[in-house]
Amino acid sequence: ARHRINVNCVCPGPSDTPLFRTEFVAVNPKLAASLARVIPWGRLGQPDDVAPAVVFLASDEAGYVTGQTLSVSGGLTMA
């Protein structure tokens, strides 16, 4: 902050991505449904759920936001 450098972190929860389907769901077909049941929002995240958080933190509107960890997990990390 002293040098006007913003450092923030976006922590996505379980997300329905090609990698997730290839590496995890292929091994355990019931994994996606099991995870969706424990996520308060009731579903896996999508890349489009995470992207706006990243865009915001990279924007001028977040110029005074630094040192933050933003969980984009449908409430999973709060449950």
C-alpha positions as CSV (number, residue, x, y, z in Angstrom):
1,A,0.0,0.0,0.0
2,R,2.8,2.4,0.9
3,H,4.1,2.1,-2.7
4,R,0.5,2.3,-4.2
5,I,0.6,-1.4,-5.2
6,N,-2.7,-3.3,-4.7
7,V,-2.3,-6.9,-3.7
8,N,-5.5,-8.9,-3.4
9,C,-6.5,-12.5,-3.7
10,V,-9.6,-14.1,-5.3
11,C,-10.3,-17.6,-3.9
12,P,-12.8,-19.5,-6.0
13,G,-14.7,-22.4,-4.5
14,P,-15.4,-25.6,-6.4
15,S,-16.1,-24.6,-10.0
16,D,-17.5,-26.5,-12.9
17,T,-14.7,-26.2,-15.4
18,P,-13.2,-28.6,-18.0
19,L,-10.3,-29.4,-15.6
20,F,-12.7,-30.2,-12.8
21,R,-14.8,-32.5,-15.0
22,T,-11.7,-34.2,-16.4
23,E,-9.7,-34.7,-13.3
24,F,-12.3,-35.1,-10.6
25,V,-15.7,-35.9,-11.9
26,A,-14.3,-38.5,-14.3
27,V,-12.8,-40.3,-11.3
28,N,-15.9,-39.9,-9.1
29,P,-19.1,-39.1,-11.1
30,K,-21.0,-38.2,-7.9
31,L,-18.5,-35.6,-6.8
32,A,-20.2,-32.6,-8.4
33,A,-23.6,-33.4,-6.9
34,S,-22.1,-34.0,-3.5
35,L,-20.3,-30.7,-3.5
36,A,-23.4,-28.8,-4.7
37,R,-25.3,-30.2,-1.7
38,V,-22.8,-28.6,0.8
39,I,-22.5,-25.3,-1.0
40,P,-25.1,-22.9,0.5
41,W,-25.8,-21.4,-3.0
42,G,-26.7,-25.0,-4.1
43,R,-24.5,-25.3,-7.1
44,L,-20.9,-25.4,-8.3
45,G,-19.4,-22.1,-9.3
46,Q,-18.9,-21.1,-12.9
47,P,-16.0,-19.2,-14.4
48,D,-18.5,-16.3,-15.0
49,D,-19.1,-16.2,-11.2
50,V,-15.4,-15.5,-10.5
51,A,-14.6,-13.2,-13.4
52,P,-16.4,-10.1,-12.2
53,A,-14.6,-10.2,-8.9
54,V,-11.2,-10.3,-10.7
55,V,-12.3,-7.5,-13.1
56,F,-13.4,-5.4,-10.1
57,L,-10.2,-5.9,-8.2
58,A,-8.2,-5.0,-11.3
59,S,-10.2,-1.8,-11.9
60,D,-9.7,1.7,-10.9
61,E,-12.9,1.4,-8.7
62,A,-10.9,-0.9,-6.4
63,G,-8.0,1.5,-6.1
64,Y,-8.3,1.7,-2.3
65,V,-8.8,-2.0,-1.9
66,T,-5.7,-3.9,-0.9
67,G,-4.6,-6.8,1.3
68,Q,-7.9,-8.6,0.8
69,T,-8.9,-12.2,0.2
70,L,-12.2,-12.5,-1.6
71,S,-13.9,-15.8,-1.4
72,V,-16.1,-16.5,-4.4
73,S,-17.5,-19.8,-3.3
74,G,-21.3,-19.6,-3.1
75,G,-21.0,-19.3,0.7
76,L,-19.0,-22.6,1.1
77,T,-16.2,-21.0,3.1
78,M,-18.6,-19.4,5.5
79,A,-20.8,-22.5,6.1
